[in-house]
Amino acid sequence: MTALDPARAAAAAPRPAHVGAGRLTDEPVHYACEKIPTFVFERAADVSRTVAREIADLIRAKQAAGEACVLGLATGSTPTHVYGELVRMHREEGLSFANVTTFNLDEYWPMDPQALQSYRRFMNEHLFDHIDIDPARTHVPDGTIAGEEVRAYCEAYEKAIQDAGGIDLQLLGLGRTGHIGFNEPGSGMDSRTRLIHLDRVTRKDAASDFFGEENVPTRAITMGVGTILDARRIVMMAFGEGKSAVAAKAIEGEITETIAASFLQEHPNAAAVLDEGAAANLTRGATPWALAPAGTFEWSDRLVRKAVIWLANEVGKPILKLHPEDYNEHGLQDLLAERGSAYDINLEVFRAVQRSITGWPGGKPAGRKRSGDIDRPSDEVFPKRVLIFSPHPDDDVISMGGTLLRLVDQGHEVHVAYQTSGNIAVFDSEALRFADFVTHFNTMFGFGAAEAKAMESRIADALRRKAPGEVDIPEVQQIKGLIRRIETTDAGRSCGLADENLHFLDLPFYETGRVTKKPLGEEDIRIVAELLREVKPHQVYAAGDLSDPHGTHRTCLAAVYRGMLAVAEDDWARQCTLWLYRGAWQEWAIEQFDMAVPLSPEELRRKITAIFKHQSQKDKALFPGPDEREFWQRAEQRNRGTAKALDRLGFAEYEAVEAFVEWDGRPLD
């Protein structure tokens, strides 16, 4: 069955892990280590739809009883798809918000409500402007309140909540510091709405919205922990591996002011709703066999691989040196009982991982045999047409640059599709430098020098007047996009790619000039599908890194998935395989590998050289995320780290390794 099998994709319905039918009104499977009732879903989209459904059910129940419904709302990337689903229900299912009153958790201070980063503007754009709610019943803390009036304002905000009858359901995200609202480490359980100083980690996470950490306000008005805990129902959401460590501390750790979210353990009707990435560090995600009664755990091949790799790392031994005592002393007696001897289990897992390691990512040509080659079957199609989707202009070389080089060197026809222009991730000074170059170039050669000078003056004036985070004028956006395109072309050439095989899609969802993007639209999907039909690839590679802090990777993956479904009935598509790589934030776990491509020292050097071609992202990228390393350093250390992890498990000692997972046909969005 190929990755593009439409029947398999259509039959794959969203389903939660360990949670019955997935309704938050159902009882979750109870684990003693989880001190907040916790629901885990395979994908973030499943979380958002389920949470939106609970909110809609509450609104309708209140309407039927003739009562008002009071919602506590959150901002940020986490709840955006919840709001999108609520808007869809309003438009398509007649869900009315006429009886709803809302109170938002927080707002930066100072902050004009019309500013791009304003949470009032966020709520208007994502929810309020698209539903039939009375604007007078929507409350967002006022970021324009004078300093001497803030205390009284916060007390009035508390009273307004009480006068509304209290919050029926409070929606929360989870910050990397464990904050809920802006209740940073040190916030007490009895804290109330107040002005608070923001933690540096929180400000760093917000830096992309403000085009630089230096532009992020240092203070905010936030509901207190006590205010949140007064809600009759609390739903906390978290997505991605980047939140997994703090989610585990909040859900399974001790109650502490260091992790404000841990106070939800004291609430009688709270729930944590996570995708599998955010649940990775929970016991159910890290060592699920430890939670099952003896003799009841269902051991799939994937879970056997996960358990054995975990055990090898736990005891510090290569896989093939694990003893029966290691299994018995670390809670894996049931695995031994079910699968037989430790030797057989060790060999089974070792061979499974070994099979995933290949120097031929495009398959091996028939008759190709050299001394020392592993005996792998030849591929019936060689060379292949390969299409790599890169969300940003540099994700291809950062994430799979070594594999890209290997595919080109081995004679495949490699195409790269750059899904977005990346035009917001260029410093203003860089755009001005290029505009200045064009002026001097035209003056030197007499090509419309006056017009170029006028354009440079217009651009310089716009950049001087531009406030932090303000949208660039169209000409500046075009220049920044051109800078990224020129760098991308240079990087592609350094990898041996033909210019005509570089495809710049400039998907419309991205072209807002802001960090906040438009929803994925039919035009985005049409562009992807048209390119797929043009290239007719045998292999497609796409970014499966859903921990991208800015959300672009998630949207670009949805575009690829939907584009592939659109062409799934084409004859060529039935022989096409989709491989998912990960980006600059983490790598696939070894037990997840379906293909691991070793890189030689020379290939790693060439990969880094290609990353260096993206000069606008060198030294200091505009939106680096929470990781302060340069992108080339992240890539190098991640690839070398994967190689060392394999070495510790007893595999060959490689310089570096890139890993991939084959799409199994399930929905990716």
Rosetta blueprint (number, residue, H / E / L):
1 M L
2 T L
3 A L
4 L L
5 D L
6 P H
7 A H
8 R H
9 A H
10 A H
11 A H
12 A L
13 A L
14 P L
15 R L
16 P E
17 A E
18 H L
19 V L
20 G L
21 A L
22 G L
23 R L
24 L L
25 T L
26 D L
27 E L
28 P L
29 V L
30 H L
31 Y L
32 A L
33 C L
34 E L
35 K L
36 I L
37 P L
38 T E
39 F E
40 V E
41 F E
42 E L
43 R L
44 A H
45 A H
46 D H
47 V H
48 S H
49 R H
50 T H
51 V H
52 A H
53 R H
54 E H
55 I H
56 A H
57 D H
58 L H
59 I H
60 R H
61 A H
62 K H
63 Q H
64 A H
65 A L
66 G L
67 E L
68 A L
69 C E
70 V E
71 L E
72 G E
73 L E
74 A L
75 T L
76 G L
77 S L
78 T L
79 P L
80 T H
81 H H
82 V H
83 Y H
84 G H
85 E H
86 L H
87 V H
88 R H
89 M H
90 H H
91 R H
92 E H
93 E H
94 G L
95 L L
96 S L
97 F L
98 A L
99 N L
100 V E
101 T E
102 T E
103 F E
104 N E
105 L L
106 D E
107 E E
108 Y E
109 W E
110 P L
111 M L
112 D L
113 P L
114 Q L
115 A L
116 L L
117 Q L
118 S L
119 Y H
120 R H
121 R H
122 F H
123 M H
124 N H
125 E H
126 H H
127 L L
128 F H
129 D H
130 H H
131 I L
132 D L
133 I L
134 D L
135 P H
136 A H
137 R H
138 T E
139 H E
140 V L
141 P L
142 D L
143 G L
144 T L
145 I L
146 A L
147 G H
148 E H
149 E H
150 V H
151 R H
152 A H
153 Y H
154 C H
155 E H
156 A H
157 Y H
158 E H
159 K H
160 A H
161 I H
162 Q H
163 D H
164 A L
165 G L
166 G L
167 I L
168 D L
169 L E
170 Q E
171 L E
172 L E
173 G L
174 L L
175 G L
176 R L
177 T L
178 G L
179 H L
180 I L
181 G L
182 F L
183 N L
184 E L
185 P L
186 G L
187 S L
188 G L
189 M L
190 D L
191 S L
192 R L
193 T L
194 R E
195 L E
196 I E
197 H E
198 L L
199 D L
200 R H
201 V H
202 T H
203 R H
204 K H
205 D H
206 A L
207 A H
208 S H
209 D H
210 F H
211 F L
212 G L
213 E H
214 E H
215 N H
216 V L
217 P L
218 T L
219 R E
220 A E
221 I E
222 T E
223 M L
224 G L
225 V H
226 G H
227 T H
228 I H
229 L H
230 D L
231 A L
232 R L
233 R L
234 I E
235 V E
236 M E
237 M E
238 A E
239 F L
240 G L
241 E H
242 G H
243 K H
244 S H
245 A H
246 V H
247 A H
248 A H
249 K H
250 A H
251 I H
252 E H
253 G L
254 E L
255 I L
256 T E
257 E L
258 T L
259 I E
260 A H
261 A H
262 S H
263 F H
264 L H
265 Q H
266 E H
267 H L
268 P L
269 N L
270 A E
271 A E
272 A E
273 V E
274 L E
275 D E
276 E L
277 G L
278 A L
279 A L
280 A L
281 N L
282 L L
283 T H
284 R H
285 G H
286 A H
287 T L
288 P H
289 W H
290 A H
291 L H
292 A L
293 P L
294 A L
295 G L
296 T L
297 F L
298 E L
299 W L
300 S L
301 D H
302 R H
303 L H
304 V H
305 R H
306 K H
307 A H
308 V H
309 I H
310 W H
311 L H
312 A H
313 N H
314 E H
315 V H
316 G L
317 K L
318 P L
319 I H
320 L H
321 K H
322 L L
323 H L
324 P H
325 E H
326 D H
327 Y H
328 N H
329 E H
330 H L
331 G L
332 L L
333 Q H
334 D H
335 L H
336 L H
337 A H
338 E H
339 R H
340 G L
341 S L
342 A H
343 Y H
344 D H
345 I H
346 N H
347 L H
348 E H
349 V H
350 F H
351 R H
352 A H
353 V H
354 Q H
355 R H
356 S H
357 I E
358 T L
359 G L
360 W L
361 P L
362 G L
363 G L
364 K L
365 P L
366 A L
367 G L
368 R L
369 K L
370 R L
371 S L
372 G L
373 D L
374 I L
375 D L
376 R L
377 P L
378 S L
379 D L
380 E L
381 V L
382 F L
383 P L
384 K L
385 R E
386 V E
387 L E
388 I E
389 F E
390 S E
391 P L
392 H L
393 P L
394 D L
395 D H
396 D H
397 V H
398 I H
399 S H
400 M H
401 G H
402 G H
403 T H
404 L H
405 L H
406 R H
407 L H
408 V H
409 D H
410 Q L
411 G L
412 H L
413 E E
414 V E
415 H E
416 V E
417 A E
418 Y E
419 Q L
420 T L
421 S L
422 G L
423 N L
424 I L
425 A L
426 V L
427 F L
428 D H
429 S H
430 E H
431 A H
432 L H
433 R H
434 F H
435 A H
436 D H
437 F H
438 V H
439 T H
440 H H
441 F H
442 N H
443 T H
444 M H
445 F H
446 G L
447 F L
448 G L
449 A H
450 A H
451 E H
452 A H
453 K H
454 A H
455 M H
456 E H
457 S H
458 R H
459 I H
460 A H
461 D H
462 A H
463 L H
464 R H
465 R H
466 K L
467 A L
468 P L
469 G L
470 E L
471 V L
472 D L
473 I L
474 P H
475 E H
476 V H
477 Q H
478 Q H
479 I H
480 K H
481 G H
482 L H
483 I H
484 R H
485 R H
486 I H
487 E H
488 T H
489 T H
490 D H
491 A H
492 G H
493 R H
494 S H
495 C L
496 G L
497 L L
498 A L
499 D H
500 E H
501 N H
502 L E
503 H E
504 F E
505 L L
506 D L
507 L L
508 P H
509 F H
510 Y H
511 E L
512 T L
513 G L
514 R L
515 V L
516 T L
517 K L
518 K L
519 P L
520 L L
521 G L
522 E H
523 E H
524 D H
525 I H
526 R H
527 I H
528 V H
529 A H
530 E H
531 L H
532 L H
533 R H
534 E H
535 V H
536 K L
537 P L
538 H L
539 Q E
540 V E
541 Y E
542 A E
543 A E
544 G L
545 D L
546 L L
547 S L
548 D L
549 P L
550 H L
551 G L
552 T H
553 H H
554 R H
555 T H
556 C H
557 L H
558 A H
559 A H
560 V H
561 Y H
562 R H
563 G H
564 M H
565 L H
566 A H
567 V L
568 A L
569 E L
570 D L
571 D L
572 W H
573 A H
574 R H
575 Q H
576 C L
577 T E
578 L E
579 W E
580 L E
581 Y E
582 R L
583 G L
584 A L
585 W L
586 Q L
587 E L
588 W L
589 A L
590 I H
591 E H
592 Q H
593 F L
594 D L
595 M E
596 A E
597 V E
598 P E
599 L E
600 S L
601 P H
602 E H
603 E H
604 L H
605 R H
606 R H
607 K H
608 I H
609 T H
610 A H
611 I H
612 F H
613 K L
614 H L
615 Q H
616 S H
617 Q H
618 K L
619 D L
620 K L
621 A L
622 L L
623 F L
624 P L
625 G L
626 P L
627 D L
628 E L
629 R L
630 E L
631 F H
632 W H
633 Q H
634 R H
635 A H
636 E H
637 Q H
638 R H
639 N H
640 R H
641 G H
642 T H
643 A H
644 K H
645 A H
646 L H
647 D H
648 R H
649 L L
650 G L
651 F L
652 A L
653 E L
654 Y L
655 E L
656 A E
657 V E
658 E E
659 A E
660 F E
661 V E
662 E E
663 W L
664 D L
665 G L
666 R L
667 P L
668 L L
669 D L
